[in-house]
Amino acid sequence: MRILIIVARDSMLGDLEELLHKNGVKAYTILSNVMGKGVTGRVYGTFLNPDINAIIFAVLPPEQADRAASALRALLEGRKESSHDDKPIPLKVFSFPCEEHV
């Protein structure tokens, strides 16, 4: 099994959930109101920094994780192509091997 970790702006959740469903991902966990700082800047959900992130965790068979990661990569590339500036797109995807113990 593999765990897929998707970090993105909260405003992208609808698109991300739709993409996951289209790629057969039916079970996942969403953490909302995630704050921090990365390549796209500070994300604190405050008046001066109103953006907020979400994290999606999904545990998948390796081939399904690869399919979802490829679809997410295509989404990112599509957004880069349609963007009119050089700002990074607030989407990161990671995967790791995992085991279920309980």
N, C-alpha and C positions, 0 to 999 in steps of 0.2 A: 504494500500500500504506500501511497504518497500523500503528504499533506500539501495542499495548495494554499498559499497565503496571498491574498490580494489586498493591497493598501491603495485606497483611492479617495477622492473627494466624495463626501456624502451625496452630493448632487448627481453623481454618476451611478448610484445604486440601482435605479430602475433599469438602465441600460445593461449593467453588469449582471443583474439577476436574469434578465431576458436572454443574454448571451449564454449564461450557464445552463438555463433550461433548454435552450436550443441544442446544446452540446451534451445533453443527457445527465447533467448534474442536478440531482433532485434533493440532496441533503447537504446543508451547509449551516454555518453559524455566522451571524453578523454582529460585530461589536460596533456600536455607534458612538458618536461624540468622542472620537479619538483625537488627541491633541499631540503636537510635537513640532519638530523642525526638520526639514529635509531640503532637497534640491529645489523645490518649488517655494521655499520660504517657510515662515512661521505659520502654524495652523493652531490657533488658540480659541477660536469661536468668540472673540471679543469684538468690541466696537471697532477698534483699529485693525484687527486681524479677524474678520468675520468667518473665514473659511473653517470648515471642520471636516475631518476625515472619518472613514469607516474602514474596518478590516473584515474581510470575509475569509473564513477557514472552511476548507472542504477536504475530507479524506476520501481518496479515490484510488481505483486500480491504476497502475502506471500508464496504461494506454489512454485511459479517459483523462487523466491529469495532463498528459501530453497534448491531447486534442483540445482541452479547455485552454491550456497555456498558448497554443497556436492561435486559437480564436481571439484570445485577449491581446496577443501580439499584433494581430491584424487590426483589431479595434484601435490600438495605440497608433499604429502606422497610419490608419485612415484619419485619425484626429490630427496627427502631425501634418499630413498633406493638406488638410482643410484649414489649418491654423494660419493666420496671417502675421504671426510674429514668431520669435525664436524662444518663447517661454516654454519650459518643460511641461509636458502633460502630467497632471497629478495622478499617475497610475504606476504602481510597482507590483510585480508578481514574483513570488518565490515558491520553490517547492523543495521538500525534503522527504527522505524515506521515513516511514513511521510504522510502528507496530501497535496493535491493540492489545492491552494487557488485561483489561477487565470488561 
